[in-house]
Amino acid sequence: MIFGFTEDQLADFFLTYGVGGFMVFMVFIIGNLAWQSKAGRFGTFVIFLGLGLGMVGFAAKFIIQLWIGK
């Protein structure tokens, strides 16, 4: 037990909220990359589509887990 939590509870928390928070941070990184490269609207869309596709998969996994009832 670490700080009164089991390893399973800590792993579940950080894999859900820690990775989710990192994904939100990645949106700002991708936006900054698009802004610095002066990509324009279509270029920004392509950058967000290409780099953000993994985030959609993670969010879908979380929603499917909630839907199934884990």
N, C-alpha and C positions, 0 to 999 in steps of 0.2 A: 504494500500500500504506500502510495506517495501522496502526502497531504490529505490523507483520508479517502483517497479515490483508488480504485483498482486500476491495473494496467489496461484492462478492457475498456473501462469508462473513459480514461484519458485518451486512448487511441481513438475511440469513437468520437469524442468531442473534437479533437484536433484534426481528424480526417474530414469531419463535416464542416466545422466552422473555421479551422485554421486554413485549410485548402480553399474554402470559399472566400475567406478574406484575402488570400493571396490572389485569387482570380479577380477580385475587384481591383486590387492593386495593378494587376496585369492590364486591365482595361485602360488605366491611366498611362501605363508604359506604352501600350500600342497607340493610344491617341497622341502621345508626345512624339513617337516615332513618325506617325503620319504627318504631324504638324511640322517637324523639323525637315522632313524630306519634301515638303510642299507637294504632297501627293494629289491634291484636288479631291473632289467628291468621289469620283469613281475609284481612284487610287486608294483613298481612305477606306472605302467599302471593301475593296479587295484585301487590303491589309487586315481589317477586322475579320473578314470572312476566313482568310487563311490562318491567321494566328489565333483567332477566337473559336475555331471549330472544336478544339479539345475541351474548351470550357462548356460548350453545349452538351457534349457527351457526359461530362461530369455532372452537370445539372440534371440531365435526363436520368442518369443512374440514381441520383438522390430522389427524384420524383417517382421513379418506378419502385424504389424501395419503400417509399411512403405509401404508394398505391397498393402494393402487394401486402403490406402490413408487417413486413420484416418478420 
